[in-house]
Amino acid sequence: KPAISAQSLCHWEERAVSCFCAVDANPRPAVTWSVNGSSPPAGYNTSVSMENGTLWASLRGDVDQLLSVACYAYNALGNDSSTLLYTSNDSLTWKVVTAVCVLSSLSLIFVILLLLHRCRRQSVKHILNCRAASSVYPGNLGIYQEIMPLYINCTEVTHIYTNGSYQLVYQNCTPLFVRNKQVLQVHQRERRVAWTDRRTQRERRRPENTETAVYLEII
């Protein structure tokens, strides 16, 4: 009895179909084809060959779409039939799969590099901001500024012209004491710099009460 091998299949590529039916039988079987339940259309070519005791029957033709192809084999001992499966172009499939994998890998690498670049820029910017803040507000250095003017309780001021210019002469004045060394108070900002030495910071914020007496000579 004839037996159609599982190696029997159809291949469709570029509007052309090629089907192969492998049959094991002794005596030699006859092979016929069916396309969509009927005889093959006109223009289809068929051929038969023997190889190592296996009969190979082929069917070729032009088609616009996939068709159902069946192979029938029979001899004096019986018959067998099989609807053949289609296979795609493996080389083209592998090319498409390879291209998709390569593009996906390149896209992933690009995204990773972009993220690393952004993280690096943010880190550098943060370091620069910290350095700038440290230079403006050093933690271990006292910042002093003379911001208070000298005030004197003078009831009268006399302008005397001497040596070609006017000079101010203060009368009935009482000297006042002014601070000549003050700590510059740093206002709080959006980004505050945390100093590790809190003790130094408290000492820096505490103004030194160094007072100097200012005396004026009364003319």
FENWO-V824201 format. One record per helix or strand. SS is the DSSP state (@ for helix, = for strand). FROM is the first residue (numbers start at 1). LEN is the number of residues. Records with the same first field share a line. If there is no record, write none. Layout:
BEGIN
SS = FROM-LEN + FROM-LEN
END
This chain:
BEGIN
= = 3-2 + 9-5 + 16-9 + 30-6 + 38-1 + 45-7 + 54-9 + 69-7 + 78-6 + 86-2 + 144-1 + 153-1 + 156-7 + 165-7 + 174-1 + 177-3 + 183-1 + 211-3
@ = 90-47 + 198-8
END
